[in-house]
Amino acid sequence: MNYWLSFGEEVRGPYTLDQLRGFWSRGEVTALTPVCEDGADSWSQLGEMQDTLEPGRKDSTLFGILAVVGGYLGLHNWYIKRPFFAALQMAAGIFGFYLLATRPSNPDYDLALEAARENHFIGGVIFFGGAWLLALAESVLVKKDGDGREFRS
């Protein structure tokens, strides 16, 4: 498929999709540049083709959902190709879950055991909750994937 571009009064083309991608990546055209597909009757703006011009961009909505649902496991960071941060969050989340699930017990009750159980709970909340809260913050603050490309909406 070929495309025509309009620059003021001058119409240029035809261009292939690969050529358009090159113009787009080098900043030679903008989202407001008029474009017409070969054989079409009407013009549109190049920005309407952004997903076609930048294939592989990550979806911001899915990133947010993954952060909320599985942020303590770093799922959102795995999705956007940030393995270092994903692994850190996963380790913190699993360790926190371990602390919450395995509180020490002893049939002979003593004060030291109660302190240990409380420390397990507090540690679990800090690691598990901290990993999840960081994921929520990232879902709002992170705007680019691990390759430096902005999310699509």
N, C-alpha and C positions, 0 to 999 in steps of 0.2 A: 504494500500500500504506500502511496506517495502523498506528500503534504505540501501545501503552499503556505508561505508566511507573508504577512503584510507589515511593511515598515513605512508608516506614513502613507504616502501616495504610491510607493513602490511595492510591487508584489514579486516575491522571489520564490523559485522552486522549479521543478518539484524536488523535494527532499525525501529520503527514506527515513524510517523511524530511527535507525541507528544514527543518522546524521542529526536528527532532532535531539536525540539523547546527548550527542556530543556538544551541540550548541547550548543545551540546558546545563550540562555539567560545567562548561567553561564560563557560564554566565553571559553568553552572547544574546540570549533571549530571556524574557521574563514571563511571569505568569499572566501578564496582561497582553502579551504579543498575540495578535490575531492569527489564527490558523484555520485552514480549510482542507479537508480531506479531498483527495483527487476524486472528482465526479460529484461532490456534494454541492448543494445549492446555497448553504449558509456558512458563515464564519463563526467560530467560537474562540474562546481565549485558551491559550496554551496551558494555563493553570488547571483547566479541566482534565488535562491528560497527565497530570503529575504522577499518578500511580503507574501509568504506562511508561513514563519517562524515567522513573526511578523504581524499577522492579525490586522486590525484596525488602521494601521498607516495612518496619514492624508496626503493628496496630496499637495505638495508645490505649484503646479501650481494653483490649485483651491483656496488655501489660498491667493495667490497673486491677483488673479482675484477678489475675494471677498473684499480684502483690497482696490483695486482701485475703484470698482464699488459701494460698500456699506460700505466703511471704516468709514465714518462719523456716521454710525449706529452701528459700532462694529461687523458687520456680520462675519468678518474673525476671530475675537476672540470667537464668539459663536461657530463657526465651530471647533476650536481646543480646546474647553472646557476651556476657560479662562473667566468665567462669570463676575468676578469683573471688569476686564479691558473692557469687552464688555459693561457692564452697564454704566461705566464712559463715554466711547466714545459715547454711544447712548444718554445719558443725555446731553452731551456737544453739540452733533450734532443737536439734536432736539431743544435745547435752542437757539443755533445759528440760526437755520432755523426760529424759532419763531421771533427772533429779526429782521431778515432780512425781514420777511413777514409782520410784524405788526409795521410799523413805525407810530409814533403818528401824528395825523392830527388835524387841528383846522381851521375853516374858518377865524378866525381873526389871520392873520400872525403876528408873532412877533419873535424877535431874540432868545428868550428862546426856542421856539418851534423848530426853525431851529437847534439849538444846540442839542436838544433832538433827533431829527431825525438823525442827524449826529452820535450821540453816539449810537443809535440803530444800525445803519449800521456798524459802527466800531466794536461794540460788536458782532454783528452777524458774521462778517467776522472772527473775532478772534476765537469764539467758533466753528463755523461750519468749517472754514478752518483749524483751529488747530487740530480738531478731524480727519479730512481727511489727513492732512500732517503727523500726528502721525501714522495713518494707513499705509501710504506709507512707512514710515521708518520701521515700524514693518514688512512689507512684505519683506523687504530686510534683516533685522537683526534677526528676530525670526526664529530659526531653529528647535524648539521642541514644541510639543503640551502641553496642560495643564497636561498631565500625564507623561511628561518628555521623551516621545518617539520622535525620530527624524523623520522628514517628509520623505516620499518617493518622489522621483523625478518624 
